[in-house]
Amino acid sequence: MADTKEVTVTKPVVNEEVKEPSMFNVIYINDEVTTVEFVISTLIAVFKYDHNKAAEKTHTIHEDGSAVVATYPYEIAEQKGVEVTLLARQHNFPLQVKLEAE
């Protein structure tokens, strides 16, 4: 008698639908200690603003109390926020950055 074995082949289900990553706003919060010059310098260094746009955005942050400075996928937004916070603490400024889903 021949020995027959049954083989089951399972095909993986591939989800080919790829979603765009969720976007998050990087928001600067105004305070009374962090200098205008420092905020401008971080906008230029971290977010690649030119000087005039950085000065305009800094004015908006000061006048409105906060402003969205950039929008990125979460991981990039988080990294930029951490980078700015570390720079602020190195210069003894209390600048706060928050992330908010777009």
Gaussian input, Z-matrix of N, CA and C with variables (Angstrom, degrees):
# hf/3-21g

backbone

0 1
 N
 C     1     B1
 C     2     B2     1     A1
 N     3     B3     2     A2     1     D1
 C     4     B4     3     A3     2     D2
 C     5     B5     4     A4     3     D3
 N     6     B6     5     A5     4     D4
 C     7     B7     6     A6     5     D5
 C     8     B8     7     A7     6     D6
 N     9     B9     8     A8     7     D7
 C    10    B10     9     A9     8     D8
 C    11    B11    10    A10     9     D9
 N    12    B12    11    A11    10    D10
 C    13    B13    12    A12    11    D11
 C    14    B14    13    A13    12    D12
 N    15    B15    14    A14    13    D13
 C    16    B16    15    A15    14    D14
 C    17    B17    16    A16    15    D15
 N    18    B18    17    A17    16    D16
 C    19    B19    18    A18    17    D17
 C    20    B20    19    A19    18    D18
 N    21    B21    20    A20    19    D19
 C    22    B22    21    A21    20    D20
 C    23    B23    22    A22    21    D21
 N    24    B24    23    A23    22    D22
 C    25    B25    24    A24    23    D23
 C    26    B26    25    A25    24    D24
 N    27    B27    26    A26    25    D25
 C    28    B28    27    A27    26    D26
 C    29    B29    28    A28    27    D27
 N    30    B30    29    A29    28    D28
 C    31    B31    30    A30    29    D29
 C    32    B32    31    A31    30    D30
 N    33    B33    32    A32    31    D31
 C    34    B34    33    A33    32    D32
 C    35    B35    34    A34    33    D33
 N    36    B36    35    A35    34    D34
 C    37    B37    36    A36    35    D35
 C    38    B38    37    A37    36    D36
 N    39    B39    38    A38    37    D37
 C    40    B40    39    A39    38    D38
 C    41    B41    40    A40    39    D39
 N    42    B42    41    A41    40    D40
 C    43    B43    42    A42    41    D41
 C    44    B44    43    A43    42    D42
 N    45    B45    44    A44    43    D43
 C    46    B46    45    A45    44    D44
 C    47    B47    46    A46    45    D45
 N    48    B48    47    A47    46    D46
 C    49    B49    48    A48    47    D47
 C    50    B50    49    A49    48    D48
 N    51    B51    50    A50    49    D49
 C    52    B52    51    A51    50    D50
 C    53    B53    52    A52    51    D51
 N    54    B54    53    A53    52    D52
 C    55    B55    54    A54    53    D53
 C    56    B56    55    A55    54    D54
 N    57    B57    56    A56    55    D55
 C    58    B58    57    A57    56    D56
 C    59    B59    58    A58    57    D57
 N    60    B60    59    A59    58    D58
 C    61    B61    60    A60    59    D59
 C    62    B62    61    A61    60    D60
 N    63    B63    62    A62    61    D61
 C    64    B64    63    A63    62    D62
 C    65    B65    64    A64    63    D63
 N    66    B66    65    A65    64    D64
 C    67    B67    66    A66    65    D65
 C    68    B68    67    A67    66    D66
 N    69    B69    68    A68    67    D67
 C    70    B70    69    A69    68    D68
 C    71    B71    70    A70    69    D69
 N    72    B72    71    A71    70    D70
 C    73    B73    72    A72    71    D71
 C    74    B74    73    A73    72    D72
 N    75    B75    74    A74    73    D73
 C    76    B76    75    A75    74    D74
 C    77    B77    76    A76    75    D75
 N    78    B78    77    A77    76    D76
 C    79    B79    78    A78    77    D77
 C    80    B80    79    A79    78    D78
 N    81    B81    80    A80    79    D79
 C    82    B82    81    A81    80    D80
 C    83    B83    82    A82    81    D81
 N    84    B84    83    A83    82    D82
 C    85    B85    84    A84    83    D83
 C    86    B86    85    A85    84    D84
 N    87    B87    86    A86    85    D85
 C    88    B88    87    A87    86    D86
 C    89    B89    88    A88    87    D87
 N    90    B90    89    A89    88    D88
 C    91    B91    90    A90    89    D89
 C    92    B92    91    A91    90    D90
 N    93    B93    92    A92    91    D91
 C    94    B94    93    A93    92    D92
 C    95    B95    94    A94    93    D93
 N    96    B96    95    A95    94    D94
 C    97    B97    96    A96    95    D95
 C    98    B98    97    A97    96    D96
 N    99    B99    98    A98    97    D97
 C   100   B100    99    A99    98    D98
 C   101   B101   100   A100    99    D99
 N   102   B102   101   A101   100   D100
 C   103   B103   102   A102   101   D101
 C   104   B104   103   A103   102   D102
 N   105   B105   104   A104   103   D103
 C   106   B106   105   A105   104   D104
 C   107   B107   106   A106   105   D105
 N   108   B108   107   A107   106   D106
 C   109   B109   108   A108   107   D107
 C   110   B110   109   A109   108   D108
 N   111   B111   110   A110   109   D109
 C   112   B112   111   A111   110   D110
 C   113   B113   112   A112   111   D111
 N   114   B114   113   A113   112   D112
 C   115   B115   114   A114   113   D113
 C   116   B116   115   A115   114   D114
 N   117   B117   116   A116   115   D115
 C   118   B118   117   A117   116   D116
 C   119   B119   118   A118   117   D117
 N   120   B120   119   A119   118   D118
 C   121   B121   120   A120   119   D119
 C   122   B122   121   A121   120   D120
 N   123   B123   122   A122   121   D121
 C   124   B124   123   A123   122   D122
 C   125   B125   124   A124   123   D123
 N   126   B126   125   A125   124   D124
 C   127   B127   126   A126   125   D125
 C   128   B128   127   A127   126   D126
 N   129   B129   128   A128   127   D127
 C   130   B130   129   A129   128   D128
 C   131   B131   130   A130   129   D129
 N   132   B132   131   A131   130   D130
 C   133   B133   132   A132   131   D131
 C   134   B134   133   A133   132   D132
 N   135   B135   134   A134   133   D133
 C   136   B136   135   A135   134   D134
 C   137   B137   136   A136   135   D135
 N   138   B138   137   A137   136   D136
 C   139   B139   138   A138   137   D137
 C   140   B140   139   A139   138   D138
 N   141   B141   140   A140   139   D139
 C   142   B142   141   A141   140   D140
 C   143   B143   142   A142   141   D141
 N   144   B144   143   A143   142   D142
 C   145   B145   144   A144   143   D143
 C   146   B146   145   A145   144   D144
 N   147   B147   146   A146   145   D145
 C   148   B148   147   A147   146   D146
 C   149   B149   148   A148   147   D147
 N   150   B150   149   A149   148   D148
 C   151   B151   150   A150   149   D149
 C   152   B152   151   A151   150   D150
 N   153   B153   152   A152   151   D151
 C   154   B154   153   A153   152   D152
 C   155   B155   154   A154   153   D153
 N   156   B156   155   A155   154   D154
 C   157   B157   156   A156   155   D155
 C   158   B158   157   A157   156   D156
 N   159   B159   158   A158   157   D157
 C   160   B160   159   A159   158   D158
 C   161   B161   160   A160   159   D159
 N   162   B162   161   A161   160   D160
 C   163   B163   162   A162   161   D161
 C   164   B164   163   A163   162   D162
 N   165   B165   164   A164   163   D163
 C   166   B166   165   A165   164   D164
 C   167   B167   166   A166   165   D165
 N   168   B168   167   A167   166   D166
 C   169   B169   168   A168   167   D167
 C   170   B170   169   A169   168   D168
 N   171   B171   170   A170   169   D169
 C   172   B172   171   A171   170   D170
 C   173   B173   172   A172   171   D171
 N   174   B174   173   A173   172   D172
 C   175   B175   174   A174   173   D173
 C   176   B176   175   A175   174   D174
 N   177   B177   176   A176   175   D175
 C   178   B178   177   A177   176   D176
 C   179   B179   178   A178   177   D177
 N   180   B180   179   A179   178   D178
 C   181   B181   180   A180   179   D179
 C   182   B182   181   A181   180   D180
 N   183   B183   182   A182   181   D181
 C   184   B184   183   A183   182   D182
 C   185   B185   184   A184   183   D183
 N   186   B186   185   A185   184   D184
 C   187   B187   186   A186   185   D185
 C   188   B188   187   A187   186   D186
 N   189   B189   188   A188   187   D187
 C   190   B190   189   A189   188   D188
 C   191   B191   190   A190   189   D189
 N   192   B192   191   A191   190   D190
 C   193   B193   192   A192   191   D191
 C   194   B194   193   A193   192   D192
 N   195   B195   194   A194   193   D193
 C   196   B196   195   A195   194   D194
 C   197   B197   196   A196   195   D195
 N   198   B198   197   A197   196   D196
 C   199   B199   198   A198   197   D197
 C   200   B200   199   A199   198   D198
 N   201   B201   200   A200   199   D199
 C   202   B202   201   A201   200   D200
 C   203   B203   202   A202   201   D201
 N   204   B204   203   A203   202   D202
 C   205   B205   204   A204   203   D203
 C   206   B206   205   A205   204   D204
 N   207   B207   206   A206   205   D205
 C   208   B208   207   A207   206   D206
 C   209   B209   208   A208   207   D207
 N   210   B210   209   A209   208   D208
 C   211   B211   210   A210   209   D209
 C   212   B212   211   A211   210   D210
 N   213   B213   212   A212   211   D211
 C   214   B214   213   A213   212   D212
 C   215   B215   214   A214   213   D213
 N   216   B216   215   A215   214   D214
 C   217   B217   216   A216   215   D215
 C   218   B218   217   A217   216   D216
 N   219   B219   218   A218   217   D217
 C   220   B220   219   A219   218   D218
 C   221   B221   220   A220   219   D219
 N   222   B222   221   A221   220   D220
 C   223   B223   222   A222   221   D221
 C   224   B224   223   A223   222   D222
 N   225   B225   224   A224   223   D223
 C   226   B226   225   A225   224   D224
 C   227   B227   226   A226   225   D225
 N   228   B228   227   A227   226   D226
 C   229   B229   228   A228   227   D227
 C   230   B230   229   A229   228   D228
 N   231   B231   230   A230   229   D229
 C   232   B232   231   A231   230   D230
 C   233   B233   232   A232   231   D231
 N   234   B234   233   A233   232   D232
 C   235   B235   234   A234   233   D233
 C   236   B236   235   A235   234   D234
 N   237   B237   236   A236   235   D235
 C   238   B238   237   A237   236   D236
 C   239   B239   238   A238   237   D237
 N   240   B240   239   A239   238   D238
 C   241   B241   240   A240   239   D239
 C   242   B242   241   A241   240   D240
 N   243   B243   242   A242   241   D241
 C   244   B244   243   A243   242   D242
 C   245   B245   244   A244   243   D243
 N   246   B246   245   A245   244   D244
 C   247   B247   246   A246   245   D245
 C   248   B248   247   A247   246   D246
 N   249   B249   248   A248   247   D247
 C   250   B250   249   A249   248   D248
 C   251   B251   250   A250   249   D249
 N   252   B252   251   A251   250   D250
 C   253   B253   252   A252   251   D251
 C   254   B254   253   A253   252   D252
 N   255   B255   254   A254   253   D253
 C   256   B256   255   A255   254   D254
 C   257   B257   256   A256   255   D255
 N   258   B258   257   A257   256   D256
 C   259   B259   258   A258   257   D257
 C   260   B260   259   A259   258   D258
 N   261   B261   260   A260   259   D259
 C   262   B262   261   A261   260   D260
 C   263   B263   262   A262   261   D261
 N   264   B264   263   A263   262   D262
 C   265   B265   264   A264   263   D263
 C   266   B266   265   A265   264   D264
 N   267   B267   266   A266   265   D265
 C   268   B268   267   A267   266   D266
 C   269   B269   268   A268   267   D267
 N   270   B270   269   A269   268   D268
 C   271   B271   270   A270   269   D269
 C   272   B272   271   A271   270   D270
 N   273   B273   272   A272   271   D271
 C   274   B274   273   A273   272   D272
 C   275   B275   274   A274   273   D273
 N   276   B276   275   A275   274   D274
 C   277   B277   276   A276   275   D275
 C   278   B278   277   A277   276   D276
 N   279   B279   278   A278   277   D277
 C   280   B280   279   A279   278   D278
 C   281   B281   280   A280   279   D279
 N   282   B282   281   A281   280   D280
 C   283   B283   282   A282   281   D281
 C   284   B284   283   A283   282   D282
 N   285   B285   284   A284   283   D283
 C   286   B286   285   A285   284   D284
 C   287   B287   286   A286   285   D285
 N   288   B288   287   A287   286   D286
 C   289   B289   288   A288   287   D287
 C   290   B290   289   A289   288   D288
 N   291   B291   290   A290   289   D289
 C   292   B292   291   A291   290   D290
 C   293   B293   292   A292   291   D291
 N   294   B294   293   A293   292   D292
 C   295   B295   294   A294   293   D293
 C   296   B296   295   A295   294   D294
 N   297   B297   296   A296   295   D295
 C   298   B298   297   A297   296   D296
 C   299   B299   298   A298   297   D297
 N   300   B300   299   A299   298   D298
 C   301   B301   300   A300   299   D299
 C   302   B302   301   A301   300   D300
 N   303   B303   302   A302   301   D301
 C   304   B304   303   A303   302   D302
 C   305   B305   304   A304   303   D303

   B1=1.4351
   B2=1.5283
   B3=1.3110
   B4=1.4654
   B5=1.5182
   B6=1.3514
   B7=1.4656
   B8=1.5262
   B9=1.3214
   B10=1.4629
   B11=1.5142
   B12=1.3314
   B13=1.4644
   B14=1.5102
   B15=1.2897
   B16=1.4481
   B17=1.5251
   B18=1.3164
   B19=1.4533
   B20=1.5310
   B21=1.3241
   B22=1.4583
   B23=1.5148
   B24=1.3069
   B25=1.4574
   B26=1.5273
   B27=1.3259
   B28=1.4603
   B29=1.5178
   B30=1.3026
   B31=1.4598
   B32=1.5238
   B33=1.3323
   B34=1.4658
   B35=1.5247
   B36=1.3043
   B37=1.4533
   B38=1.5229
   B39=1.3050
   B40=1.4532
   B41=1.5233
   B42=1.3199
   B43=1.4521
   B44=1.5216
   B45=1.2991
   B46=1.4658
   B47=1.5186
   B48=1.3262
   B49=1.4557
   B50=1.5247
   B51=1.3068
   B52=1.4602
   B53=1.5189
   B54=1.3179
   B55=1.4625
   B56=1.5200
   B57=1.3000
   B58=1.4578
   B59=1.5205
   B60=1.3328
   B61=1.4646
   B62=1.5283
   B63=1.3209
   B64=1.4575
   B65=1.5206
   B66=1.3151
   B67=1.4508
   B68=1.5272
   B69=1.3450
   B70=1.4542
   B71=1.5202
   B72=1.3265
   B73=1.4589
   B74=1.5242
   B75=1.3240
   B76=1.4620
   B77=1.5228
   B78=1.3195
   B79=1.4651
   B80=1.5209
   B81=1.3243
   B82=1.4627
   B83=1.5209
   B84=1.3345
   B85=1.4599
   B86=1.5304
   B87=1.3269
   B88=1.4626
   B89=1.5297
   B90=1.3110
   B91=1.4688
   B92=1.5202
   B93=1.3031
   B94=1.4686
   B95=1.5238
   B96=1.3246
   B97=1.4645
   B98=1.5289
   B99=1.3144
   B100=1.4684
   B101=1.5308
   B102=1.3097
   B103=1.4666
   B104=1.5266
   B105=1.3149
   B106=1.4607
   B107=1.5258
   B108=1.3164
   B109=1.4653
   B110=1.5161
   B111=1.3412
   B112=1.4604
   B113=1.5257
   B114=1.3268
   B115=1.4679
   B116=1.5263
   B117=1.3119
   B118=1.4656
   B119=1.5270
   B120=1.3264
   B121=1.4729
   B122=1.5270
   B123=1.3476
   B124=1.4691
   B125=1.5197
   B126=1.3153
   B127=1.4634
   B128=1.5271
   B129=1.3169
   B130=1.4633
   B131=1.5272
   B132=1.3295
   B133=1.4649
   B134=1.5311
   B135=1.3120
   B136=1.4669
   B137=1.5296
   B138=1.3252
   B139=1.4599
   B140=1.5286
   B141=1.3365
   B142=1.4710
   B143=1.5271
   B144=1.3342
   B145=1.4693
   B146=1.5241
   B147=1.3334
   B148=1.4583
   B149=1.5356
   B150=1.3180
   B151=1.4626
   B152=1.5240
   B153=1.3312
   B154=1.4647
   B155=1.5290
   B156=1.3288
   B157=1.4621
   B158=1.5277
   B159=1.3352
   B160=1.4677
   B161=1.5295
   B162=1.3237
   B163=1.4687
   B164=1.5274
   B165=1.3364
   B166=1.4647
   B167=1.5194
   B168=1.3354
   B169=1.4626
   B170=1.5240
   B171=1.3263
   B172=1.4657
   B173=1.5205
   B174=1.3144
   B175=1.4674
   B176=1.5356
   B177=1.3205
   B178=1.4702
   B179=1.5281
   B180=1.3234
   B181=1.4706
   B182=1.5223
   B183=1.3190
   B184=1.4652
   B185=1.5321
   B186=1.3071
   B187=1.4661
   B188=1.5292
   B189=1.3360
   B190=1.4687
   B191=1.5308
   B192=1.3118
   B193=1.4625
   B194=1.5123
   B195=1.3176
   B196=1.4658
   B197=1.5194
   B198=1.3296
   B199=1.4624
   B200=1.5172
   B201=1.3228
   B202=1.4590
   B203=1.5222
   B204=1.3342
   B205=1.4635
   B206=1.5234
   B207=1.3488
   B208=1.4582
   B209=1.5161
   B210=1.3253
   B211=1.4554
   B212=1.5292
   B213=1.3385
   B214=1.4637
   B215=1.5228
   B216=1.3466
   B217=1.4596
   B218=1.5380
   B219=1.3261
   B220=1.4619
   B221=1.5243
   B222=1.3273
   B223=1.4689
   B224=1.5218
   B225=1.3178
   B226=1.4656
   B227=1.5299
   B228=1.3275
   B229=1.4686
   B230=1.5285
   B231=1.3262
   B232=1.4674
   B233=1.5280
   B234=1.3333
   B235=1.4676
   B236=1.5256
   B237=1.3206
   B238=1.4680
   B239=1.5281
   B240=1.3231
   B241=1.4583
   B242=1.5218
   B243=1.3226
   B244=1.4680
   B245=1.5179
   B246=1.3249
   B247=1.4614
   B248=1.5301
   B249=1.3268
   B250=1.4682
   B251=1.5268
   B252=1.3178
   B253=1.4725
   B254=1.5235
   B255=1.3276
   B256=1.4725
   B257=1.5243
   B258=1.3186
   B259=1.4693
   B260=1.5298
   B261=1.3189
   B262=1.4701
   B263=1.5257
   B264=1.3129
   B265=1.4704
   B266=1.5302
   B267=1.3246
   B268=1.4668
   B269=1.5250
   B270=1.3257
   B271=1.4678
   B272=1.5282
   B273=1.3304
   B274=1.4673
   B275=1.5245
   B276=1.3375
   B277=1.4543
   B278=1.5244
   B279=1.3388
   B280=1.4795
   B281=1.5338
   B282=1.3241
   B283=1.4623
   B284=1.5343
   B285=1.3252
   B286=1.4548
   B287=1.5207
   B288=1.3188
   B289=1.4537
   B290=1.5208
   B291=1.3241
   B292=1.4653
   B293=1.5188
   B294=1.3224
   B295=1.4554
   B296=1.5206
   B297=1.3210
   B298=1.4435
   B299=1.5236
   B300=1.3223
   B301=1.4647
   B302=1.5253
   B303=1.3090
   B304=1.4618
   B305=1.5141
   A1=108.71
   A2=117.99
   A3=122.68
   A4=109.64
   A5=115.39
   A6=121.65
   A7=108.31
   A8=117.39
   A9=120.12
   A10=109.16
   A11=115.05
   A12=121.02
   A13=108.78
   A14=114.90
   A15=120.46
   A16=108.17
   A17=116.60
   A18=121.52
   A19=108.30
   A20=114.84
   A21=119.87
   A22=108.55
   A23=115.62
   A24=120.83
   A25=107.25
   A26=114.71
   A27=120.04
   A28=108.57
   A29=115.29
   A30=119.49
   A31=108.20
   A32=116.53
   A33=118.48
   A34=110.41
   A35=114.68
   A36=119.83
   A37=107.03
   A38=115.99
   A39=120.84
   A40=108.54
   A41=114.39
   A42=119.75
   A43=106.91
   A44=115.94
   A45=120.01
   A46=112.85
   A47=116.41
   A48=120.04
   A49=108.54
   A50=116.12
   A51=121.05
   A52=108.07
   A53=115.18
   A54=119.67
   A55=110.31
   A56=114.65
   A57=120.13
   A58=107.84
   A59=117.84
   A60=118.54
   A61=110.82
   A62=115.63
   A63=120.53
   A64=109.24
   A65=115.56
   A66=120.34
   A67=109.44
   A68=113.95
   A69=120.53
   A70=110.13
   A71=115.06
   A72=121.52
   A73=109.25
   A74=115.61
   A75=122.30
   A76=104.91
   A77=115.97
   A78=121.13
   A79=110.25
   A80=116.17
   A81=121.68
   A82=107.84
   A83=115.89
   A84=122.35
   A85=108.28
   A86=116.80
   A87=121.17
   A88=110.94
   A89=115.92
   A90=121.93
   A91=107.47
   A92=115.93
   A93=120.32
   A94=113.33
   A95=117.55
   A96=120.65
   A97=112.36
   A98=117.16
   A99=121.36
   A100=109.33
   A101=115.91
   A102=119.82
   A103=112.18
   A104=114.51
   A105=121.74
   A106=109.61
   A107=116.51
   A108=120.91
   A109=111.64
   A110=116.68
   A111=119.48
   A112=110.90
   A113=117.11
   A114=119.91
   A115=110.14
   A116=116.97
   A117=120.87
   A118=110.30
   A119=116.92
   A120=119.69
   A121=111.86
   A122=118.32
   A123=119.38
   A124=111.29
   A125=117.09
   A126=119.40
   A127=110.78
   A128=116.28
   A129=120.81
   A130=110.66
   A131=117.18
   A132=121.42
   A133=113.49
   A134=116.85
   A135=120.16
   A136=112.30
   A137=116.72
   A138=120.19
   A139=113.80
   A140=116.59
   A141=122.77
   A142=114.36
   A143=116.07
   A144=120.68
   A145=108.43
   A146=117.47
   A147=118.51
   A148=106.03
   A149=116.68
   A150=120.52
   A151=112.45
   A152=117.74
   A153=120.61
   A154=112.21
   A155=117.30
   A156=120.34
   A157=110.60
   A158=116.56
   A159=120.56
   A160=110.05
   A161=117.11
   A162=121.02
   A163=110.72
   A164=117.20
   A165=121.03
   A166=110.87
   A167=117.46
   A168=121.34
   A169=110.71
   A170=117.38
   A171=121.60
   A172=110.06
   A173=116.94
   A174=121.47
   A175=109.87
   A176=116.61
   A177=121.28
   A178=110.75
   A179=117.02
   A180=121.41
   A181=109.69
   A182=115.96
   A183=120.97
   A184=111.61
   A185=116.67
   A186=121.36
   A187=112.70
   A188=116.86
   A189=120.97
   A190=113.49
   A191=117.10
   A192=120.51
   A193=114.10
   A194=116.79
   A195=121.81
   A196=107.99
   A197=115.59
   A198=119.82
   A199=109.69
   A200=115.10
   A201=121.47
   A202=107.05
   A203=116.44
   A204=119.86
   A205=112.10
   A206=117.16
   A207=121.08
   A208=109.74
   A209=116.03
   A210=122.02
   A211=107.85
   A212=115.31
   A213=122.23
   A214=109.99
   A215=116.72
   A216=119.17
   A217=108.48
   A218=117.24
   A219=121.55
   A220=114.16
   A221=117.68
   A222=120.14
   A223=112.16
   A224=116.28
   A225=119.88
   A226=109.89
   A227=116.69
   A228=120.48
   A229=110.38
   A230=115.90
   A231=120.17
   A232=111.20
   A233=116.58
   A234=120.51
   A235=111.18
   A236=116.82
   A237=120.35
   A238=110.41
   A239=117.00
   A240=121.36
   A241=111.97
   A242=116.08
   A243=120.83
   A244=110.18
   A245=116.93
   A246=121.31
   A247=111.41
   A248=116.46
   A249=120.64
   A250=110.72
   A251=116.60
   A252=120.38
   A253=110.99
   A254=117.22
   A255=120.24
   A256=111.08
   A257=116.74
   A258=119.93
   A259=110.51
   A260=115.53
   A261=119.45
   A262=110.76
   A263=117.36
   A264=119.95
   A265=111.41
   A266=116.93
   A267=120.39
   A268=110.98
   A269=116.13
   A270=120.85
   A271=112.17
   A272=116.36
   A273=123.34
   A274=114.15
   A275=116.15
   A276=121.08
   A277=109.51
   A278=116.70
   A279=120.07
   A280=114.08
   A281=117.98
   A282=121.16
   A283=110.46
   A284=115.91
   A285=120.75
   A286=110.07
   A287=114.19
   A288=121.72
   A289=106.71
   A290=116.26
   A291=117.75
   A292=109.34
   A293=114.88
   A294=121.86
   A295=107.78
   A296=114.87
   A297=119.90
   A298=107.82
   A299=116.01
   A300=119.71
   A301=109.17
   A302=114.91
   A303=120.50
   A304=109.86
   D1=132.57
   D2=-178.41
   D3=-79.51
   D4=139.52
   D5=179.34
   D6=-90.01
   D7=111.01
   D8=-179.81
   D9=-108.07
   D10=136.81
   D11=178.34
   D12=-114.70
   D13=139.27
   D14=177.98
   D15=-92.82
   D16=129.86
   D17=-179.75
   D18=-113.34
   D19=129.04
   D20=177.21
   D21=-107.82
   D22=126.04
   D23=178.67
   D24=-109.00
   D25=124.66
   D26=179.12
   D27=-106.67
   D28=124.11
   D29=177.92
   D30=-91.95
   D31=130.19
   D32=178.60
   D33=-69.15
   D34=145.17
   D35=176.35
   D36=-86.61
   D37=122.51
   D38=-178.28
   D39=-105.62
   D40=122.24
   D41=176.48
   D42=-90.21
   D43=105.21
   D44=-176.56
   D45=-86.49
   D46=-4.47
   D47=178.81
   D48=-80.86
   D49=116.63
   D50=179.78
   D51=-109.33
   D52=123.93
   D53=179.72
   D54=-87.85
   D55=147.88
   D56=171.62
   D57=-66.79
   D58=143.56
   D59=178.56
   D60=-67.22
   D61=150.33
   D62=176.31
   D63=-64.84
   D64=143.14
   D65=-178.91
   D66=-101.35
   D67=145.86
   D68=-179.02
   D69=-128.54
   D70=138.15
   D71=176.15
   D72=-83.90
   D73=136.81
   D74=171.95
   D75=-96.91
   D76=121.51
   D77=-173.56
   D78=-119.83
   D79=127.59
   D80=173.26
   D81=-90.13
   D82=137.59
   D83=177.78
   D84=-107.09
   D85=127.93
   D86=-179.85
   D87=-67.87
   D88=146.26
   D89=170.98
   D90=-142.72
   D91=172.34
   D92=-175.72
   D93=-94.35
   D94=5.50
   D95=-176.10
   D96=-112.29
   D97=-44.56
   D98=-177.17
   D99=-63.68
   D100=130.22
   D101=-176.07
   D102=-77.48
   D103=152.84
   D104=176.00
   D105=-57.46
   D106=-43.22
   D107=-178.81
   D108=-60.63
   D109=-39.32
   D110=179.87
   D111=-67.86
   D112=-43.56
   D113=178.98
   D114=-60.92
   D115=-45.38
   D116=177.55
   D117=-58.45
   D118=-44.80
   D119=-177.66
   D120=-63.94
   D121=-35.67
   D122=178.71
   D123=-72.33
   D124=-36.50
   D125=177.48
   D126=-63.18
   D127=-37.11
   D128=178.80
   D129=-72.89
   D130=-47.92
   D131=-174.85
   D132=-71.97
   D133=-43.20
   D134=-172.83
   D135=-92.37
   D136=-37.86
   D137=-173.90
   D138=-109.62
   D139=4.04
   D140=174.83
   D141=60.90
   D142=32.45
   D143=173.25
   D144=-70.74
   D145=152.88
   D146=167.71
   D147=-84.64
   D148=167.42
   D149=-172.37
   D150=-58.91
   D151=-44.35
   D152=-177.72
   D153=-64.26
   D154=-44.61
   D155=179.28
   D156=-66.36
   D157=-36.65
   D158=178.13
   D159=-64.28
   D160=-41.92
   D161=179.01
   D162=-64.95
   D163=-41.46
   D164=177.83
   D165=-62.99
   D166=-45.44
   D167=-179.18
   D168=-65.17
   D169=-38.26
   D170=178.14
   D171=-63.07
   D172=-40.48
   D173=177.22
   D174=-61.84
   D175=-43.07
   D176=178.54
   D177=-61.85
   D178=-44.11
   D179=178.56
   D180=-59.18
   D181=-45.73
   D182=-178.97
   D183=-64.40
   D184=-45.44
   D185=-177.01
   D186=-71.16
   D187=-42.08
   D188=-173.98
   D189=-94.46
   D190=-11.14
   D191=-178.87
   D192=91.62
   D193=-20.30
   D194=175.93
   D195=-168.85
   D196=164.12
   D197=176.48
   D198=-162.42
   D199=147.34
   D200=173.14
   D201=-73.73
   D202=125.25
   D203=-179.82
   D204=-103.69
   D205=-18.56
   D206=178.98
   D207=-168.25
   D208=162.30
   D209=176.74
   D210=-134.46
   D211=126.53
   D212=-176.91
   D213=-143.17
   D214=167.34
   D215=167.02
   D216=-59.88
   D217=155.43
   D218=-170.55
   D219=-50.13
   D220=-50.21
   D221=-174.53
   D222=-61.15
   D223=-39.55
   D224=179.88
   D225=-71.95
   D226=-42.75
   D227=177.97
   D228=-59.07
   D229=-43.68
   D230=179.41
   D231=-62.40
   D232=-44.36
   D233=179.91
   D234=-62.15
   D235=-43.48
   D236=179.19
   D237=-63.97
   D238=-41.33
   D239=178.37
   D240=-61.91
   D241=-43.27
   D242=177.91
   D243=-64.30
   D244=-43.01
   D245=-179.89
   D246=-59.04
   D247=-45.68
   D248=179.42
   D249=-65.93
   D250=-43.20
   D251=-179.74
   D252=-61.75
   D253=-42.88
   D254=178.22
   D255=-62.91
   D256=-42.97
   D257=177.50
   D258=-60.75
   D259=-44.05
   D260=-179.54
   D261=-61.33
   D262=-45.54
   D263=-178.30
   D264=-67.37
   D265=-35.18
   D266=177.26
   D267=-62.89
   D268=-28.26
   D269=179.66
   D270=-102.74
   D271=14.09
   D272=177.61
   D273=60.15
   D274=37.91
   D275=175.87
   D276=-110.08
   D277=143.88
   D278=-179.53
   D279=-89.62
   D280=17.83
   D281=-177.27
   D282=-48.59
   D283=130.33
   D284=178.23
   D285=-110.95
   D286=140.84
   D287=177.99
   D288=-124.64
   D289=133.28
   D290=175.87
   D291=-126.62
   D292=156.78
   D293=177.62
   D294=-110.14
   D295=142.79
   D296=-179.78
   D297=-144.16
   D298=134.03
   D299=178.54
   D300=-59.39
   D301=139.12
   D302=-178.44
   D303=-71.36

